[in-house]
Amino acid sequence: MPASDAMTVDTELDATGLNCPMPLLKAKQALNRMQLGETLRVRATDPGSERDFEVFARQSGHELLSATRDDDVFVYLLRKTT
């Protein structure tokens, strides 16, 4: 589910090099500081983050706009909805 290149990203989070559960924990902390409707881009290298972010979005109610992979880096785009 690729996102448009024109999409505004309000907050960037570099979680590369961090292992589970840190990318998701850092993303949760960032979302807690954001306003409704804002968008967070997370970059992570932990392969387990793919499943983690999908489950987190379903359970938290935040919208996972895209989940892509660029070589060994996973890139997630989330919209704060709760």
C-alpha positions in Angstrom: 0.0 0.0 0.0 2.3 2.8 -1.2 1.6 6.3 -0.2 1.7 9.3 -2.4 5.1 11.1 -2.7 3.2 14.4 -2.1 1.9 13.3 1.3 3.0 15.6 4.1 5.0 13.9 6.8 4.8 15.7 10.1 7.3 13.7 12.1 10.2 11.4 11.1 11.5 8.6 13.3 14.7 6.8 12.6 14.6 3.5 14.4 17.2 1.8 12.2 19.5 -0.4 14.2 17.0 -0.9 17.0 15.6 -4.4 17.7 12.1 -5.4 18.8 10.2 -3.9 20.6 12.1 -0.6 20.3 10.9 0.6 16.9 7.3 0.1 17.9 7.8 1.7 21.3 9.5 4.7 19.8 6.7 5.0 17.3 4.1 4.9 20.0 5.9 7.6 22.0 6.1 9.8 18.9 2.4 9.3 18.1 1.5 10.3 21.7 3.2 13.7 21.1 1.4 14.3 17.8 -1.9 15.9 17.0 -4.9 14.0 15.4 -4.5 13.7 11.6 -0.7 14.1 11.6 1.5 11.7 9.8 4.5 9.8 11.2 7.2 8.2 9.0 9.2 5.4 10.7 12.4 3.8 9.3 13.4 0.5 10.8 15.7 -2.4 10.1 14.2 -5.0 12.3 12.4 -7.6 10.1 9.9 -8.3 12.9 8.7 -4.7 12.6 6.6 -5.6 9.6 4.2 -7.7 11.6 4.5 -5.4 14.7 3.3 -2.3 12.8 0.4 -4.1 11.1 -0.9 -5.4 14.4 -0.3 -2.2 16.2 -2.3 -0.2 13.6 -5.2 -2.6 13.9 -5.2 -2.7 17.7 -4.5 1.0 18.3 -6.9 2.5 15.6 -4.1 4.5 14.0 -4.0 4.2 10.2 -1.1 2.4 8.5 -1.0 4.3 5.2 2.0 2.4 3.8 4.5 -0.2 4.6 7.4 -0.5 2.1 10.9 -1.9 2.0 14.0 -0.2 0.6 16.7 -2.8 0.7 17.2 -3.6 4.4 15.1 -0.6 5.6 11.4 -0.9 6.3 9.5 2.4 6.0 6.1 2.8 7.6 3.7 5.8 7.3 1.1 6.1 10.0 -1.6 8.6 10.6 -2.7 9.4 14.1 -6.4 8.8 14.3 -7.0 8.3 18.1 
